[in-house]
Amino acid sequence: MDKRKLRDLICTKLMLIITISASILFFLILFTLIFKSGKILENYSITDLLFSSTWNPGRNEFGLFAIIIGTILVTILSLIIAIPISLFSAVYISEYSQKNIRRVIRPFLDVLAGVPSVVYGLCAFLFLVPIVRDFIAPAFGVQSTGLCLFTASIALAVMVFPIIISLCVESFTAIPLELKEASLSLGATKWETVKKVIFRASAPSIISAVLLGFGRAFGETIAVSMVCGGKPDIPSSLFEPVQTLPSLMASSYGELMSIPTRESALMFVALILFIVVFIFNLIGFFILKRTKRKWKT
Amino acid sequence: MENIDKRNLEEKIFKIIMIVSILIVIISLIIIIGIVIVNGASSLNLEMFTQTAEGGLYLGKSGGILNAIIGSIILALPATLFAFLIGIGIALYLQRDFTHPHISSFIRLSLDILWGIPSILYGIFCVIIMMYLGIGESVLFGIIALTLLELPLITRGMDEAMKVVPVGLKEGAYSLGSTKFETAVKVVRRQAMPGILAGVLLGLGRGIGDTASILFTSGFTDDIPTSIFDSTAALPSSIYFLYNSPIESVRQKAYAAAFILLIIVLLISIVSRALSKKSVKYVIK
């Protein structure tokens, strides 16, 4: 066999091996987490772990219910803030803005997407926390330290903006021009076209953007742990501190590492996080792929 | 048909809502940059760049963040390099020349999902391996965690760039007798260069700014590491550990680190734009 063919063969097989090992990385992480959380599942039932709400590792109580609710509340609240703002921004960028405005906005979004989460956390801590503590919470007649559900949700919402906006802009611009023109030529206003043609045609993509945003918000660790207050109770108002699953891992990892049961409890938290984010991302990317195929044909 | 005035009014109202939304997005970025610059600029001085931190994690008053700057460099650059080397192999292999589209689309999906996995899980995964091997917090595993974190992003970026390489170009190379691998390296890679560069820079940006994955893998210390088994500080982790210190001069270090990090992110964004514009010149259309 000549030298070039041999090199081709070797390099191709090497690439195959790398590719296979990268695709099993996912399963490797999953199985390690399952294996590692085995210890806690031996001693406690899953329903106990998921539905009892006292998290007190010192007394060997590992109820995650309050923390799960906290995570869901923070995530949903941040999406309620982020979805309308991102959606309208995306419509503006793709349908209304002139080309030169678009050229200015694009780099802005890129930078917003690139800002590290710890910097988001720092800014929320320096800027939002005092505002919530001194103005917003008193305006509702509540006392708050500023480290609360509300602050965490706003910080998360800002972090989710670039994801939802860029996915929506992409799907809006993929819609065939003829569809929009047909609607405009029948005398519909631009907004009516957006509402009845664009939103309807790209509904699946919008849903997938929201799901991916959910995955991002659900797993965000550092920024949330800096501003959420870290109290493992179900919050009774917007201005109460909360705890989320990823933030729990970040903040209590060092102290819990030494004792096997506690360590295993944290691995179980990681497993929940992994599975939830996996499911949302899977559905999100699946829808995204199908809609891309739809407009290509 | 509804009254035309009413419809035009609706149009106007929604246009205002849209402009308000986009302003909210832009203003929030301006606020972020403003806060970091205002706090960072006042805390920046020569000491920050030339001295390592002193006096322990949370309470050390004097010194700078040289150790964190160096830590970030020795974590993020090798990680990006490794992720690039592994990623380019995968990205080339995912092309139609090597793999059946059914298989490659499955691998793409799994990479996309890996991209969305929270970074703390990569950290936890590495910690499990570290415990198994009996290695403590170290530069080595910081690099590994960041490599895993950057890999899906870089790979998918390069893959998307390679996907759009015209089939005709590849066929030209094949018809001249080159092998698959030669075509991939000499034609596809060169043609996809702008996208490859953008992908690598995006990965570098994600790696250098990520905290959660290096929190438990590389640790935090005042000293500059001397071997790959030493623990090290990095810019994002020094923000995370120092931002709520009761001592003003310690918090200054966190602000300075945030300032440097933001500058790096801005630079990466500018450079990747400039680079892709520059290398587009050599791409055959």
Chai-1 contact restraints between the chains, C-beta under 6 A:
chainA,res_idxA,chainB,res_idxB,connection_type,confidence,min_distance_angstrom,max_distance_angstrom,comment,restraint_id
A,R4,B,T179,contact,1.0,0.0,6.0,A-B,restraint_1
A,D8,B,T179,contact,1.0,0.0,6.0,A-B,restraint_2
A,D8,B,K180,contact,1.0,0.0,6.0,A-B,restraint_3
A,D8,B,F181,contact,1.0,0.0,6.0,A-B,restraint_4
A,C11,B,F181,contact,1.0,0.0,6.0,A-B,restraint_5
A,T12,B,F181,contact,1.0,0.0,6.0,A-B,restraint_6
A,M15,B,G89,contact,1.0,0.0,6.0,A-B,restraint_7
A,M15,B,Y93,contact,1.0,0.0,6.0,A-B,restraint_8
A,I18,B,I86,contact,1.0,0.0,6.0,A-B,restraint_9
A,I18,B,G89,contact,1.0,0.0,6.0,A-B,restraint_10
A,I18,B,I90,contact,1.0,0.0,6.0,A-B,restraint_11
A,T19,B,I90,contact,1.0,0.0,6.0,A-B,restraint_12
A,T19,B,Y93,contact,1.0,0.0,6.0,A-B,restraint_13
A,A22,B,I90,contact,1.0,0.0,6.0,A-B,restraint_14
A,S23,B,I107,contact,1.0,0.0,6.0,A-B,restraint_15
A,S23,B,S110,contact,1.0,0.0,6.0,A-B,restraint_16
A,F26,B,S110,contact,1.0,0.0,6.0,A-B,restraint_17
A,F26,B,L114,contact,1.0,0.0,6.0,A-B,restraint_18
A,I29,B,F125,contact,1.0,0.0,6.0,A-B,restraint_19
A,T32,B,I128,contact,1.0,0.0,6.0,A-B,restraint_20
A,K36,B,I128,contact,1.0,0.0,6.0,A-B,restraint_21
A,I85,B,S21,contact,1.0,0.0,6.0,A-B,restraint_22
A,I85,B,I24,contact,1.0,0.0,6.0,A-B,restraint_23
A,F88,B,I17,contact,1.0,0.0,6.0,A-B,restraint_24
A,F88,B,M18,contact,1.0,0.0,6.0,A-B,restraint_25
A,F88,B,S21,contact,1.0,0.0,6.0,A-B,restraint_26
A,S89,B,S21,contact,1.0,0.0,6.0,A-B,restraint_27
A,S89,B,I22,contact,1.0,0.0,6.0,A-B,restraint_28
A,S89,B,V25,contact,1.0,0.0,6.0,A-B,restraint_29
A,V91,B,M18,contact,1.0,0.0,6.0,A-B,restraint_30
A,Y92,B,M18,contact,1.0,0.0,6.0,A-B,restraint_31
A,Y92,B,I22,contact,1.0,0.0,6.0,A-B,restraint_32
A,F108,B,I26,contact,1.0,0.0,6.0,A-B,restraint_33
A,F108,B,L29,contact,1.0,0.0,6.0,A-B,restraint_34
A,D110,B,S269,contact,1.0,0.0,6.0,A-B,restraint_35
A,V111,B,S269,contact,1.0,0.0,6.0,A-B,restraint_36
A,L112,B,L29,contact,1.0,0.0,6.0,A-B,restraint_37
A,G114,B,G205,contact,1.0,0.0,6.0,A-B,restraint_38
A,G114,B,V265,contact,1.0,0.0,6.0,A-B,restraint_39
A,G114,B,S269,contact,1.0,0.0,6.0,A-B,restraint_40
A,P116,B,G209,contact,1.0,0.0,6.0,A-B,restraint_41
A,P116,B,P236,contact,1.0,0.0,6.0,A-B,restraint_42
A,P116,B,L261,contact,1.0,0.0,6.0,A-B,restraint_43
A,V118,B,T211,contact,1.0,0.0,6.0,A-B,restraint_44
A,V118,B,P236,contact,1.0,0.0,6.0,A-B,restraint_45
A,V118,B,I239,contact,1.0,0.0,6.0,A-B,restraint_46
A,V118,B,Y240,contact,1.0,0.0,6.0,A-B,restraint_47
A,V119,B,A258,contact,1.0,0.0,6.0,A-B,restraint_48
A,L122,B,I239,contact,1.0,0.0,6.0,A-B,restraint_49
A,L122,B,Y243,contact,1.0,0.0,6.0,A-B,restraint_50
A,L122,B,A258,contact,1.0,0.0,6.0,A-B,restraint_51
A,C123,B,I32,contact,1.0,0.0,6.0,A-B,restraint_52
A,C123,B,I35,contact,1.0,0.0,6.0,A-B,restraint_53
A,L126,B,I35,contact,1.0,0.0,6.0,A-B,restraint_54
A,F127,B,I35,contact,1.0,0.0,6.0,A-B,restraint_55
A,V158,B,S28,contact,1.0,0.0,6.0,A-B,restraint_56
A,F161,B,V25,contact,1.0,0.0,6.0,A-B,restraint_57
A,T189,B,R7,contact,1.0,0.0,6.0,A-B,restraint_58
A,T189,B,E11,contact,1.0,0.0,6.0,A-B,restraint_59
A,W191,B,E11,contact,1.0,0.0,6.0,A-B,restraint_60
A,W191,B,F14,contact,1.0,0.0,6.0,A-B,restraint_61
A,G215,B,G116,contact,1.0,0.0,6.0,A-B,restraint_62
A,G219,B,P118,contact,1.0,0.0,6.0,A-B,restraint_63
A,T221,B,I120,contact,1.0,0.0,6.0,A-B,restraint_64
A,T221,B,A212,contact,1.0,0.0,6.0,A-B,restraint_65
A,I222,B,T211,contact,1.0,0.0,6.0,A-B,restraint_66
A,I222,B,A212,contact,1.0,0.0,6.0,A-B,restraint_67
A,P246,B,P118,contact,1.0,0.0,6.0,A-B,restraint_68
A,P246,B,I120,contact,1.0,0.0,6.0,A-B,restraint_69
A,M249,B,I120,contact,1.0,0.0,6.0,A-B,restraint_70
A,Y253,B,F216,contact,1.0,0.0,6.0,A-B,restraint_71
A,A270,B,L121,contact,1.0,0.0,6.0,A-B,restraint_72
A,A270,B,I124,contact,1.0,0.0,6.0,A-B,restraint_73
A,F274,B,L121,contact,1.0,0.0,6.0,A-B,restraint_74
A,N281,B,I113,contact,1.0,0.0,6.0,A-B,restraint_75
A,N281,B,G116,contact,1.0,0.0,6.0,A-B,restraint_76
A,F285,B,L109,contact,1.0,0.0,6.0,A-B,restraint_77
A,F285,B,D112,contact,1.0,0.0,6.0,A-B,restraint_78
